[in-house]
Amino acid sequence: METETPIPKNFELRHQLRNRVRIVSSVLAGDPERGYILEILLKKRPEIKRVRSVIAIGSVVIEFDSARLPKKNLLIMLDAVLGNIAQKRTEIKQDKRKILDGPLHDIDLAVQGMSCASCALLIEMVLNRDQRVNKAGVNFATETVNVQGCLSAADVVEIVERLGYSAMPVDTLSQRKKLIEKELQRIDLARRRFVTAGLLTVPVVVSAMAMGSRSWLHWLQFALTTQVVFGSGRQFFTKAYRLAKQRAANMDSLIALGVGSAYGYSVPALFRRRGHVYFEAAAAIVTFVLLGRYLEERARGKAGEAIRKLVDLQPQTATLLLEGGNERRVDIDDIRIGDLLLVRPGEKIPTDGLVVYGISTVDEAMITGESMPVVKNPGHAVIGGCVNGNGVLHVKATAVGMDTVLAGIVHMVDQAQATKLPIQKQVDKISAVFVPVVMGLSAATLAGWLLVGAPFGFAFGNAITVLLIACPCALGLATPAAIMVGAGQAAKQGVYIRNGESLEIASKLNAIVFDKTGTITEGRPRVSKLVKLSRMAEAKLLLLAASAENNSEHYLGKAVVAHAREQGVEPGECAYFYSETGRGIRADVAGYKILLGNQAWLESQQVAVERLAEHADLFARQGQTPVYMAVDGKEAAVFAIADSPRAEAAEAIERLHRLGIKTMMVTGDTEKTAHFIADKVGIADVVASARPEQKLQIIRQLQQDGRNVGMIGDGINDAPALAAANVGFAVGGGADIAIESADLTLVQGDIGKVTDTIELSAFTIRVIKQNLFWAFGYNTVAIPVAALGKLNPMIASAAMALSSVSVIVNSLRLNK
C-alpha cells in the first residue's frame, strides 16, 4: 500500500494555502445535489471552518484547521468522499431559456412599499423575465424577495426601485433589526394616516346623510374630501401611476380608479350646481381602506413575532479587548473573525466564538432548546445571542454576520416563510388576471345599467362598488400568512423548517423511516469494552485505531477517537485513508495497514474474524455495536460501542402509531443490535446492515408503493435518503443543528417533535383551505351583489378592507 499521499482521482487541487484549499471536481460540476451532499459531510467536521461552492464549475473552497486536520489527511478524505458521491446519480433540470453567464448569487432583500399581493406578483414577474435570473420569489406576507441568478444585489435593488418600491439588504441580523424598526414606524404611520383621514371624513359623511343638499355643505365636503383623497390617500394614486407606466395594475389601481372616479365626477357637478356628488363616498373609501391597511399591518406584525424574537437575541454592540487590556465598545457589524471579546455577567454573547479565558454558565435555551445552563470554560464553543451567567468570559470570534448559528436559523425560517406552496402558485395565476377582470366587470356594470335605462349616477355608483368590493389581497395572503405563522410556531417548538413546501407535505406522511445511531439513540456513543486478540499493547492498538478513525465522520469512529483521548492517547497522522460508507475504513498508520468496520467489511478484505465474532455476537445481544479491527490483515480487536435510546423515543413512536403512520428502522448496525434497540422503542419493522444506497432504495420502494415517506437521520450517511424522502428530518444537537441537512431540523434531536410537526402541518393546511374558501367565497358573492346595485361604495370599501384582516386573524389561530 502507498505510504505517500496518492494522486487524487476525483478532483484537481487548483490552489492551496496553510489553512485553505480550492479544488475543482467533475463529480460536482452542474450537479447541485452532489454539491449539497458534499457540504453536509464537510460541515459536520469541526476541523472544517467554512465551505464555499460554485457548482456550475465544480469548484469548492475549504477553510480548515490544519493543526487538527493535516492538509494531507483532508485531501485523502476528499478523494474518498467524492468517490462515494460519484456513485449517486442525479437528475438536473435546467431552464435553457436563461442566459446564466457568470457566478450564481443567492440574494435576499427586504421590499418596502408593497400594498397587496398583486405588488409581490408584479415584482416577481418582472424579475423572472430578466435573462440573468434563474429563479425569483417575492413573499408579500414577509415582505422579502429571494433572487437566484448572475446579477448583483444592486441590480435587484435597481429593478425593484424602477417599479416604484424600495429594497434593502438583510445580510446581517443588525440589518434585520433596522428593518423591524422600520416596520414599527410603518405601523405607526398607517395609524396616523387612518386617524387623520377618519377625523376629516366623519363630518363629510354626517353632512351628506343628515343635512340635505345645501350648497355650502357641498363646498365643505369638497374641502375636507380633497385633503383626505390627496393627503392621506395620495399613496394610492402614486403607486397606481407608477404601475400604469409599467403597463401593470394591482389593488391600488382599483382603489385609485374608484376614488378618482367618485371625486372626479363630483367636482364638475359641484361647479355646475346640479347633479349628485360623491364626496362622502370618496372620503369614506380612502378611510376604510386605510383602516384595513392599519389592521393588516398590526396583524402581520404579530404573525412575524417569531422572527423578531430570534433577531432580538443578538446584541447590537460588543466589548472588544485590545492589546494592553484596553476595551472599546464596537458595533456588532464591525466584529471580525479572530477578535477577542469581553462578555460580562448577564450580557448576551455577541457572536459565535471560542472561550479562551474564564468560566461561566451560558443559557442556550433559545437556540438549542437545552433547558439547563451549560458550563463553559476555555476551549468550549459559544453561540451568539445566548445569555452569559455569573462569570466573565473572553471569547474569540469564530463566525460573524450571516455565518453565525443564529443568523443561519433566522435565514432558514425566512426561507420557509417565503416558500410558495403548490396551492399558492395556482392562486398567483388567478391573482395575475384578477385586477384586469375586475376592471372589465366594472365597465360592464356601468354599461349594463345604462342600457336598461338606469340614471347615470346610479350606474356609476354600482360600477365603483364593483371596483372596491373586489379583494385580491385576501387571496394573496391566504397561503403566505398561514405559512408565516406556522413556520414561526414550529421554530418556537425547536423545529426549524427549511422550506414551506415540506410543512404542507408533512401532513400527508404515512410512513416514517428512522436511522438508529444518533436518531433513535442519543448520538453519544462511547466505547464500553475493548477485547483484543493481538499481542500488541492496548495503548498501541488505541493509537492505531484513533489515528485511522480521526479522518472519519462517522459516530462510531468519533467514539473510538474520544475513548483513546480519555486514555491519554492522542491520534497521529495517517498516510492513506479510504472510507467505504456504511461498512468501514482502510488506513495506513505508522507503516501498519489498518481495517476498522463491521464484520462484512473485514471479510470482504479477506480477514478471518471467527474469534472476534464470538465476542461481537455477545455485544450485539446486549444492544452494543461491535466494531472490528484488523492490523496487517489479521484480526486484532473488537470494540463494544454503547448508545442508549433517547428517553422520548418510545413515546414518540407510539404517538406516530396512533396517527396510523407506519414506522421502520433502517440502520447499518448489526441485526441483533438493531432488533435490541427496536424492541425497546416499539418498532417492529427493522432492516439491519443497510448501506446508504439500500436506505435510498427502501425510501423509493415505499414511495412506489404509494407511501408518503419521512426520513429521520443525522444528516451525514443518511443524506441521500434524506434528500429522496418526501420530507427529510435532520437530527441536530447543541450548536450543531445541521441546518443545511434536510427539509426540517429537530434542534435537540427530540424525535417527539416529528409528531408535533405533522399535527402542526395538518392544522396549517386546514387554515390555508379556510382562508382560500373565505377569500374565493367573498369575491364570488360580493362582486355579483355589487353589480346588481345592492351595495353602496362605502360599505364595499369597508368589507374589502376587513376581508384581508380576517385572513390574517384566522392564520394567527396557529399560535394557539
C-alpha positions in Angstrom: 0.0 0.0 0.0 1.2 3.6 -0.7 2.9 5.5 2.1 2.7 8.8 0.3 -0.4 10.8 -0.5 -1.8 9.3 -3.7 -2.7 11.5 -6.7 -6.4 12.3 -6.3 -8.7 10.6 -8.8 -11.8 12.7 -8.3 -10.6 16.3 -8.2 -7.8 18.7 -9.1 -6.1 20.8 -6.5 -6.1 24.3 -8.0 -4.9 26.4 -5.1 -3.6 25.8 -1.6 -2.6 27.7 1.5 -1.8 26.6 5.0 -5.5 26.6 6.1 -7.3 26.9 2.8 -7.6 24.8 -0.4 -9.5 25.1 -3.6 -10.4 22.1 -5.6 -12.3 21.5 -8.9 -14.1 18.2 -9.4 -16.0 17.0 -12.4 -18.1 14.9 -10.0 -19.8 18.1 -8.7 -19.9 20.2 -11.9 -23.5 21.2 -12.7 -24.9 18.8 -10.0 -26.3 20.8 -7.0 -27.5 17.6 -5.3 -23.9 16.2 -5.1 -22.6 19.5 -4.1 -25.2 19.7 -1.3 -24.2 16.2 0.0 -20.5 17.1 0.0 -21.2 20.3 2.0 -23.2 18.3 4.5 -20.4 15.9 5.0 -17.7 18.5 5.3 -19.6 20.8 7.6 -20.0 18.0 10.1 -16.2 18.0 10.7 -15.4 20.5 13.5 -11.9 21.0 11.9 -13.5 22.4 8.7 -14.4 26.1 9.3 -16.1 27.1 6.0 -17.1 25.6 2.7 -18.0 27.7 -0.4 -19.1 26.0 -3.6 -19.6 27.1 -7.2 -21.5 24.1 -8.5 -21.6 25.4 -12.1 -17.9 24.6 -12.5 -17.5 22.1 -9.7 -15.3 24.4 -7.6 -15.1 24.1 -3.8 -13.1 26.3 -1.4 -12.4 24.7 2.0 -11.1 26.6 5.0 -9.9 24.3 7.8 -7.8 23.9 10.9 -4.5 22.4 9.7 -3.4 21.8 13.3 -6.3 19.4 13.9 -6.7 18.1 10.4 -3.5 18.0 8.4 -3.8 19.0 4.7 -2.7 15.6 3.5 -5.4 13.9 5.5 -8.0 16.4 4.2 -7.1 15.7 0.6 -7.2 11.9 1.1 -10.6 12.2 2.8 -11.9 14.5 0.0 -10.9 12.0 -2.7 -12.6 9.2 -0.8 -15.8 11.1 -0.2 -16.0 12.4 -3.8 -15.5 8.8 -5.0 -18.5 7.7 -3.0 -20.6 10.7 -4.0 -19.8 10.0 -7.7 -21.8 6.7 -7.4 -25.0 8.6 -6.8 -27.0 9.5 -9.9 -28.9 12.8 -10.0 -31.4 14.4 -12.4 -30.8 18.1 -13.1 -33.5 20.2 -14.8 -32.2 23.3 -16.4 -34.1 26.2 -17.9 -32.5 26.6 -21.3 -34.2 30.0 -21.9 -32.0 31.6 -19.3 -28.6 33.0 -20.1 -26.7 32.5 -16.8 -23.1 33.6 -17.6 -21.0 34.0 -14.5 -21.1 33.0 -10.9 -24.6 32.4 -9.4 -25.7 34.5 -6.4 -28.4 33.9 -3.9 -29.8 37.3 -2.9 -32.2 38.1 -0.1 -33.7 41.6 0.2 -36.5 43.3 2.1 -39.0 45.1 -0.1 -40.9 48.1 1.2 -44.0 49.7 -0.4 -46.0 46.7 -1.3 -49.6 47.2 -0.6 -51.1 43.9 -1.7 -50.3 40.5 -3.1 -50.5 41.9 -6.7 -47.5 44.1 -5.9 -45.5 41.0 -4.9 -46.6 39.2 -8.1 -45.6 42.1 -10.3 -42.1 42.3 -8.8 -41.7 38.6 -9.1 -42.9 38.5 -12.7 -40.5 41.4 -13.8 -37.5 39.7 -12.0 -38.2 36.3 -13.6 -38.3 37.9 -17.0 -34.7 39.1 -16.6 -32.4 36.7 -18.5 -29.9 36.9 -15.7 -32.3 35.5 -13.1 -32.6 31.7 -12.7 -35.4 32.0 -10.1 -37.1 34.8 -8.2 -39.7 34.7 -5.4 -41.5 37.5 -3.6 -43.4 37.0 -0.4 -46.0 39.7 0.4 -46.5 38.4 4.0 -42.8 38.6 4.9 -42.1 41.5 2.5 -39.0 39.8 1.2 -37.6 38.8 -2.2 -35.2 36.0 -3.0 -33.3 36.0 -6.3 -31.0 33.3 -7.6 -29.0 34.3 -10.7 -26.0 36.0 -12.1 -26.9 39.6 -11.2 -25.8 41.5 -8.1 -27.8 42.8 -5.2 -27.5 46.3 -6.6 -29.1 45.1 -9.9 -32.0 43.6 -8.0 -32.5 46.9 -6.0 -32.5 48.8 -9.3 -35.2 46.6 -10.8 -37.4 46.8 -7.7 -37.0 50.6 -7.4 -37.8 51.0 -11.1 -41.2 49.6 -10.3 -41.8 52.2 -7.5 -40.8 50.1 -4.5 -37.7 50.2 -2.3 -35.4 47.4 -1.3 -32.7 47.0 1.3 -30.3 44.2 2.2 -30.9 41.8 5.1 -27.5 40.2 5.1 -26.9 40.6 8.9 -29.0 40.4 11.9 -28.4 44.1 12.7 -29.8 45.0 9.3 -32.8 42.8 10.1 -33.2 44.7 13.3 -33.2 48.0 11.5 -35.9 46.6 9.1 -38.0 45.6 12.1 -37.7 49.1 13.5 -38.9 50.4 10.1 -41.9 48.0 10.3 -42.8 49.5 13.7 -42.5 53.0 12.1 -44.7 51.9 9.2 -47.4 50.6 11.6 -47.3 54.0 13.4 -47.6 55.8 10.0 -50.5 53.7 9.0 -52.3 54.5 12.2 -51.7 58.3 11.8 -52.9 58.2 8.2 -56.1 56.4 9.3 -56.8 58.7 12.2 -56.2 61.9 10.1 -58.5 60.6 7.3 -61.1 59.5 9.9 -61.3 62.9 11.6 -61.8 64.6 8.2 -64.2 62.0 6.9 -66.7 62.0 9.8 -68.1 65.5 9.1 -68.2 64.7 5.4 -70.4 61.6 5.9 -72.6 63.2 8.6 -73.3 66.3 6.5 -74.1 64.1 3.4 -76.5 61.9 5.3 -78.2 64.3 7.7 -78.1 67.8 6.4 -79.6 67.7 2.9 -78.1 69.2 -0.2 -77.3 72.8 0.8 -74.6 74.4 -1.4 -72.3 75.5 1.4 -72.3 71.9 2.8 -71.1 70.6 -0.6 -68.3 73.1 -0.6 -67.3 71.9 2.9 -67.4 68.3 1.8 -65.2 69.2 -1.2 -62.6 71.0 1.0 -62.4 68.1 3.5 -62.5 65.3 0.9 -59.7 66.9 -1.1 -57.4 66.7 1.9 -58.4 63.1 2.5 -58.0 62.0 -1.1 -54.8 63.9 -1.9 -53.3 63.9 1.6 -53.9 60.6 3.4 -54.8 58.8 0.1 -52.1 60.1 -2.1 -50.2 56.8 -1.9 -52.9 55.0 -3.9 -52.6 57.4 -6.8 -48.8 57.5 -6.7 -48.5 53.7 -6.9 -51.2 53.4 -9.5 -49.4 55.9 -11.7 -46.1 54.1 -11.4 -47.7 50.8 -12.2 -49.6 52.3 -15.2 -46.2 53.4 -16.6 -45.2 49.7 -16.4 -48.5 48.6 -18.1 -49.5 46.8 -14.9 -52.2 47.1 -12.2 -52.9 46.0 -8.7 -55.2 46.7 -5.8 -54.0 50.3 -5.6 -55.1 50.7 -9.2 -58.6 49.7 -8.3 -58.8 52.0 -5.3 -57.3 54.9 -7.2 -59.7 54.3 -10.1 -62.7 54.1 -7.8 -61.8 57.1 -5.6 -60.7 59.1 -8.5 -63.9 58.4 -10.4 -66.1 59.4 -7.5 -64.1 62.6 -6.8 -63.7 63.5 -10.4 -67.4 63.1 -11.1 -68.3 65.2 -8.1 -66.1 68.2 -8.8 -67.8 69.3 -12.1 -71.2 68.6 -10.5 -70.3 71.0 -7.7 -69.3 73.8 -10.0 -72.4 73.2 -12.2 -74.6 73.2 -9.1 -76.6 70.2 -10.4 -76.2 66.5 -10.3 -75.3 64.2 -7.4 -71.9 64.5 -5.6 -70.0 61.5 -4.2 -67.6 63.3 -1.9 -68.7 61.2 1.1 -68.1 58.0 -0.9 -64.6 59.1 -2.0 -63.5 60.1 1.6 -65.1 57.0 3.2 -63.4 54.7 0.7 -60.0 56.1 1.5 -60.6 56.0 5.3 -61.9 52.4 5.3 -59.0 51.2 3.1 -56.6 52.9 5.4 -58.2 51.3 8.4 -57.8 47.9 6.7 -54.2 48.6 5.9 -53.5 49.6 9.5 -55.2 46.5 11.0 -53.4 44.4 8.4 -50.0 45.8 9.3 -50.7 45.1 13.0 -51.8 41.6 12.3 -48.8 40.9 10.1 -46.6 42.2 12.8 -48.0 39.6 15.2 -47.5 36.9 12.5 -43.8 37.8 12.3 -43.3 37.7 16.0 -41.2 34.5 15.9 -38.6 36.1 13.6 -38.4 39.2 15.7 -37.7 37.2 18.9 -34.9 35.4 17.1 -33.4 38.7 15.8 -33.7 40.4 19.2 -31.4 37.7 20.6 -28.4 39.3 19.0 -27.0 42.4 20.8 -26.2 45.4 18.7 -22.8 46.2 20.3 -19.9 44.3 21.8 -16.9 45.0 24.0 -13.6 44.5 22.0 -10.5 43.7 24.0 -7.4 45.5 22.7 -3.7 45.0 23.4 -2.7 46.1 26.8 -6.1 45.2 28.3 -7.9 48.2 26.9 -11.6 47.9 26.0 -13.6 49.5 23.2 -17.3 49.3 22.5 -18.0 48.5 18.8 -20.9 47.9 16.6 -21.8 44.2 16.0 -21.1 44.5 12.3 -17.6 45.7 13.0 -16.5 42.5 14.6 -14.1 40.4 12.6 -13.1 36.7 12.9 -10.3 36.4 15.4 -11.3 39.4 17.5 -11.2 38.9 21.3 -14.4 39.9 23.0 -15.3 40.5 26.7 -18.6 39.1 27.9 -19.6 40.3 31.3 -22.1 38.5 33.6 -25.7 38.8 32.3 -24.7 40.0 28.9 -25.6 38.3 25.6 -22.8 36.7 23.7 -22.2 38.9 20.6 -21.3 36.3 18.1 -20.2 32.7 17.7 -16.8 32.1 19.3 -14.5 30.0 21.4 -13.9 30.7 25.1 -10.2 31.5 25.7 -10.4 32.7 29.3 -12.9 32.4 32.2 -15.6 30.0 33.4 -19.3 30.6 33.5 -22.7 29.1 32.6 -24.5 30.0 29.5 -28.2 29.8 28.9 -28.6 28.3 25.3 -32.3 27.5 25.6 -33.5 29.9 22.9 -31.0 28.4 20.4 -30.7 24.7 21.3 -33.7 24.1 23.5 -31.4 22.9 26.3 -33.3 23.7 29.4 -30.3 23.9 31.8 -27.5 26.4 31.5 -24.3 24.9 30.1 -20.9 25.3 31.8 -18.4 27.0 29.5 -14.6 27.2 30.1 -11.6 27.6 27.8 -11.9 25.5 24.7 -15.7 25.4 24.7 -17.7 26.9 21.8 -20.4 29.5 22.5 -23.3 30.7 20.3 -24.1 34.3 19.6 -27.3 35.5 21.2 -27.1 33.2 24.3 -27.0 34.8 27.8 -23.9 34.6 29.9 -24.3 33.6 33.5 -22.4 34.9 36.5 -18.8 34.6 35.2 -16.7 36.7 32.9 -15.6 35.2 29.6 -13.1 36.2 27.0 -14.4 34.9 23.7 -12.5 34.7 20.4 -14.9 35.3 17.4 -15.1 32.3 15.0 -18.0 33.4 12.9 -19.6 36.8 12.1 -22.6 38.1 10.1 -24.6 35.6 8.2 -22.2 32.7 9.1 -23.3 32.5 12.8 -25.7 29.8 14.1 -28.4 32.4 15.0 -28.2 34.1 11.6 -28.5 30.7 9.9 -31.6 29.9 11.9 -33.2 33.3 11.0 -32.3 32.8 7.3 -33.8 29.3 7.3 -37.1 30.5 8.9 -37.1 33.3 6.3 -36.8 30.7 3.5 -39.6 28.6 5.0 -41.9 31.6 5.3 -41.0 32.8 1.7 -41.6 29.4 0.1 -44.6 29.2 -2.2 -46.7 26.0 -1.9 -48.2 24.4 -5.0 -51.6 25.6 -3.9 -50.3 29.2 -3.7 -48.9 29.0 -7.3 -52.4 28.4 -8.5 -53.7 31.3 -6.5 -51.0 33.5 -8.1 -52.2 32.7 -11.6 -55.7 33.8 -10.6 -54.4 37.0 -8.9 -52.4 37.9 -12.1 -55.6 38.3 -14.1 -57.9 39.3 -11.3 -57.4 43.1 -11.4 -57.9 43.4 -15.2 -61.0 41.2 -15.0 -62.5 43.4 -12.2 -61.9 46.5 -14.2 -63.7 44.8 -17.1 -66.6 43.8 -14.9 -66.9 47.4 -13.5 -67.1 48.8 -17.1 -69.7 46.1 -18.0 -71.7 47.0 -14.9 -71.8 50.7 -15.9 -72.7 49.8 -19.5 -75.3 47.3 -18.4 -77.2 49.7 -16.1 -77.1 52.5 -18.7 -78.5 50.1 -21.3 -81.5 49.2 -19.2 -82.2 52.9 -18.7 -80.9 53.5 -15.2 -79.7 57.0 -14.2 -76.1 57.6 -14.8 -75.4 58.4 -11.1 -76.9 55.0 -10.1 -75.0 53.1 -12.8 -71.8 54.9 -11.9 -72.1 54.2 -8.2 -72.6 50.4 -8.9 -69.5 50.4 -11.2 -67.4 52.0 -8.5 -68.7 49.5 -5.9 -67.6 46.6 -8.1 -64.1 48.1 -8.2 -64.0 48.5 -4.5 -65.5 45.2 -3.3 -63.0 43.0 -5.2 -60.1 42.0 -3.0 -57.1 40.1 -4.4 -55.3 40.9 -1.2 -57.3 38.3 0.7 -56.4 35.7 -2.0 -52.8 36.6 -2.0 -52.5 36.5 1.8 -54.4 33.2 2.3 -51.4 30.9 2.0 -48.3 33.0 3.0 -49.9 34.3 6.1 -50.6 30.8 7.4 -47.1 29.6 6.4 -45.5 32.6 8.1 -47.3 31.9 11.4 -46.9 28.1 11.1 -43.1 28.2 10.4 -42.7 30.7 13.3 -44.7 28.4 15.7 -42.5 25.4 14.6 -39.4 27.5 15.4 -40.7 28.2 18.9 -41.1 24.4 19.4 -37.5 23.7 18.3 -38.3 22.6 14.7 -36.6 24.7 12.0 -38.3 24.4 8.6 -36.0 24.9 5.6 -38.8 25.2 3.1 -42.6 25.8 3.4 -43.5 23.1 1.0 -42.3 20.5 3.5 -44.7 21.9 6.0 -47.5 21.1 3.6 -46.3 17.6 2.7 -45.7 16.6 6.4 -49.5 16.4 6.9 -49.7 13.7 4.3 -46.9 11.4 5.6 -48.0 7.8 6.3 -44.6 6.2 6.7 -41.5 7.3 8.8 -38.1 5.7 8.3 -35.7 6.1 11.2 -31.9 5.7 11.2 -30.7 4.3 14.6 -27.4 5.8 15.7 -27.9 9.5 16.7 -31.6 9.4 15.8 -33.4 6.8 17.9 -30.4 6.6 20.2 -28.8 9.6 21.9 -26.0 10.0 19.4 -23.4 10.0 22.1 -21.8 6.5 21.6 -19.0 5.5 23.9 -16.6 2.6 23.9 -17.8 0.3 26.8 -15.3 -2.5 26.2 -12.3 -3.5 24.1 -11.4 -7.1 23.5 -8.0 -7.6 21.9 -6.5 -10.7 20.3 -3.3 -9.1 19.1 -0.2 -9.3 21.2 0.2 -5.5 20.6 -0.3 -3.4 23.7 -3.7 -1.9 24.2 -2.3 1.7 24.1 -0.7 0.9 20.7 -3.9 -0.5 19.3 -5.8 2.5 20.5 -3.2 4.8 18.8 -3.6 3.0 15.5 -7.4 2.9 15.7 -7.8 6.5 16.7 -5.3 7.7 14.1 -7.3 6.0 11.4 -10.7 7.0 12.7 -9.7 10.6 13.2 -10.3 11.1 9.4 -13.8 9.5 9.6 -17.0 11.5 10.0 -19.0 8.5 11.5 -20.4 8.5 15.0 -18.7 5.2 15.8 -15.3 6.4 14.6 -15.6 9.5 16.8 -16.4 7.3 19.7 -13.1 5.4 19.2 -11.2 8.7 19.0 -12.9 10.0 22.1 -12.1 6.8 24.0 -8.4 7.0 23.0 -8.1 10.6 24.2 -9.8 9.6 27.5 -7.0 7.0 27.9 -4.4 9.7 27.2 -3.7 8.6 23.6 -3.6 11.4 21.1 -4.3 10.4 17.4 -1.5 10.8 14.9 -1.4 11.2 11.2 -2.2 8.5 8.6 -0.5 8.3 5.2 -3.6 6.8 3.5 -7.3 6.8 4.2 -10.3 5.3 2.4 -13.9 5.1 3.6 -16.5 2.7 2.4 -19.8 4.3 3.5 -21.8 2.1 5.8 -19.1 -0.6 6.0 -15.8 0.7 7.4 -12.4 2.3 6.7 -9.0 1.3 5.4 -5.9 3.3 6.5 -2.1 3.3 6.6 -0.8 4.4 10.0 2.9 4.3 11.0 3.5 1.6 8.5 0.6 -0.6 9.6 -2.4 -1.5 7.4 -5.5 -0.8 9.5 -9.0 -2.0 8.9 -11.9 -0.9 11.1 -15.6 -1.6 10.5 -18.3 -4.2 10.5 -17.8 -7.9 10.0 -18.8 -7.8 6.3 -16.1 -5.2 5.7 -13.3 -7.2 7.2 -14.4 -10.4 5.4 -14.5 -8.5 2.1 -10.8 -7.7 2.7 -10.1 -11.4 3.2 -9.6 -11.1 7.0 -10.7 -14.1 9.1 -12.9 -12.9 12.0 -14.2 -16.1 13.6 -12.6 -15.4 17.1 -13.7 -11.8 17.2 -17.2 -12.7 16.0 -17.9 -14.7 19.2 -17.3 -11.5 21.4 -19.1 -9.3 18.8 -22.2 -11.5 19.0 -22.4 -11.1 22.8 -22.0 -7.3 22.4 -24.8 -7.2 19.8 -27.2 -9.2 22.0 -26.7 -6.6 24.7 -27.6 -3.8 22.3 -24.0 -2.6 21.8 -22.4 -2.1 18.4 -19.3 -4.2 17.6 -16.5 -2.5 15.6 -13.9 -5.0 14.3 -10.3 -4.1 13.9 -7.6 -5.8 11.8 -3.9 -5.0 11.7 -1.8 -6.1 8.6 -4.6 -8.4 7.5 -5.1 -10.2 10.9 -7.9 -9.8 13.3 -6.7 -7.7 16.2 -9.5 -6.4 18.4 -13.2 -5.6 18.7 -14.7 -2.5 20.3 -18.1 -2.6 22.0 -19.8 0.8 21.5 -22.9 1.6 23.5 -25.5 4.2 22.6 -28.7 4.3 24.7 -32.2 5.0 23.2 -33.4 8.6 23.6 -35.7 9.0 26.6 -38.6 10.2 24.5 -38.2 7.7 21.6 -40.7 5.0 22.7 -43.5 7.6 23.4 -42.8 9.4 20.1 -43.1 6.2 18.1 -46.3 5.3 20.0 -47.8 8.7 19.0 -46.9 8.0 15.4 -48.6 4.7 15.5 -51.8 6.3 17.0 -51.8 8.6 13.9 -51.8 5.5 11.7 -48.2 6.1 10.5 -46.0 3.1 9.6 -42.6 3.2 11.4 -39.4 1.5 10.2 -35.8 1.3 11.4 -33.2 1.1 8.7 -29.6 1.0 10.0 -26.1 0.0 9.1 -25.8 -1.7 12.5 -25.8 -5.4 13.1 -29.0 -7.4 13.1 -29.0 -8.2 16.8 -28.1 -4.7 18.0 -30.8 -3.2 15.7 -33.5 -5.5 17.0 -32.5 -4.9 20.6 -32.9 -1.1 20.2 -36.1 -1.5 18.0 -37.8 -3.7 20.6 -37.1 -1.2 23.3 -38.8 1.7 21.4 -41.6 -0.3 19.8 -40.6 -0.6 16.1 -41.4 -3.9 14.6 -40.1 -3.4 11.0 -36.3 -3.4 11.0 -33.7 -3.6 8.2 -30.1 -4.0 9.6 -26.7 -3.9 7.9 -28.1 -1.4 5.4 -25.7 0.7 3.3 -26.7 4.2 2.2 -27.7 3.1 -1.2 -30.0 0.5 0.4 -31.6 3.1 2.5 -32.2 5.1 -0.6 -33.8 2.0 -2.3 -36.1 1.4 0.7 -37.3 5.1 0.6 -38.0 4.8 -3.2 -39.7 1.4 -2.8 -42.1 2.8 -0.2 -42.8 5.7 -2.5 -43.5 3.3 -5.3 -45.9 1.5 -3.0 -47.9 4.7 -2.7 -46.5 5.9 0.6 -45.6 9.5 1.5 -42.3 8.9 3.3 -40.5 10.9 6.0 -36.9 10.1 6.7 -35.2 10.9 10.1 -31.4 10.8 10.2 -28.3 12.6 11.3 -27.7 14.3 8.0 -24.4 12.6 7.2 -24.5 9.0 5.9 -28.3 9.4 5.6 -28.0 12.4 3.2 -29.1 10.6 0.0 -32.1 9.1 1.8 -33.0 12.4 3.4 -32.9 14.1 0.0 -35.1 11.4 -1.6 -37.8 11.3 1.1 -40.9 13.4 0.7 -39.8 15.1 3.9 -36.4 14.8 5.5 -35.9 15.4 9.2 -32.4 16.1 10.3 -31.5 15.4 13.9 -29.3 18.1 15.5 -27.8 18.6 18.9 -26.4 21.6 20.7 -24.8 24.2 18.3 -24.5 21.6 15.6 -28.1 21.8 14.4 -27.5 20.6 10.9 -29.4 23.5 9.4 -28.4 22.6 5.8 -29.1 18.8 6.1 -32.8 18.3 5.3 -36.2 19.9 5.0 -36.7 20.2 8.7 -34.3 20.2 11.7 -35.1 18.9 15.1 -32.8 21.1 17.2 -32.3 19.0 20.3 -32.8 15.7 18.5 -36.2 15.3 20.1 -37.9 12.9 17.7 -41.2 13.5 19.6 -41.3 16.8 17.7 -41.9 14.8 14.5 -45.5 14.1 15.6 -45.9 17.8 16.7 -44.7 18.9 13.2 -47.1 16.5 11.5 -50.0 17.8 13.6 -49.0 21.5 13.0 -48.7 20.8 9.3 -52.3 19.4 9.2 -53.6 22.4 11.2 -51.7 24.8 8.9 -53.2 23.3 5.7 -56.6 23.4 7.3 -56.2 27.1 8.0 -54.9 27.7 4.4 -58.0 26.0 3.0 -60.3 28.0 5.2 -58.5 31.2 4.1 -58.9 30.4 0.5 -62.5 29.3 0.9 -63.5 32.6 2.5 -61.4 34.7 0.1 -62.9 33.0 -3.0 -66.3 32.9 -1.4 -66.2 36.6 -0.6 -65.4 37.6 -4.1 -67.8 35.1 -5.6 -70.7 36.6 -3.6 -69.7 40.2 -3.3 -69.0 41.1 -6.9 -72.4 40.0 -8.3 -74.2 41.7 -5.4 -72.3 44.9 -6.1 -73.0 44.7 -9.8 -76.7 44.3 -9.1 -76.7 47.5 -7.1 -77.3 46.0 -3.6 -74.2 47.7 -2.0 -73.0 51.2 -1.7 -69.4 52.2 -2.2 -68.7 52.9 1.4 -69.9 49.5 2.6 -67.9 47.9 -0.2 -64.7 49.6 0.7 -65.1 48.6 4.4 -65.9 45.0 3.5 -62.9 44.8 1.2 -60.5 46.1 3.9 -61.8 43.7 6.5 -61.6 40.7 4.3 -57.7 40.8 4.3 -57.7 41.3 8.0 -59.9 38.3 8.6 -57.5 36.1 6.6 -54.5 37.1 8.9 -56.6 36.8 12.1 -57.6 33.3 11.1 -53.9 32.4 10.4 -53.0 33.7 13.9 -55.0 30.8 15.4 -51.9 28.7 14.6 -50.2 30.4 17.5 -52.6 28.6 19.9 
